[in-house]
């Protein structure tokens, strides 16, 4: 995922395909472009290797956290987000990626 420092991740557990979702999909790309956002995972079937799973995973990459936050709170995205949330169940988060070389034990240093 080179070139991206922050991500919008959504797990859409259920989606009612209909006119609202079709409109959302038709309009979302234009909301991403000003912030350097790009779909990295969208519409692919997940291969479940652990635990229960249903639905779809969406990952959108952004150059930095400020861009991801600015996109989500932008007037253009806020104008369409209700089309998705009104037609689906699930969750969405903004998360920063790791920087530089990272080892699993690096998270232990952040513990009190």
Phi, psi and omega in degrees: 000041183301144179089358181238134179248349182214155187220145166257123183237131178227138171248106179267102184290319176222146177221126175267101180293128181186192184300325182294314179293321178299318178294317178303311181297324180291335186255341189294322182305318180295333178283334181282322189307314182296343184250007179073020181280146180210137177295131174250326175223125180194118176083001180274146176284134178276139172266107184284121179245345177209141172070173179284148179209140168210150175102204186231147176252136177235130176231125178242127179265144176228152179300327181204170183295323180299320178294319179296315179295318180297321177298309185299322182270359182296151178301321182297317180284319180298334177293333183247346186302326178297335176296324178281309185293333177281349183239010183209163171239151179149204182216162177216143178221156168252133184216142177272145176278172176284154179246143178061194176297136182224134175244153183305323183288351179300332181291339179293329180295335181277352181282143178292000000 
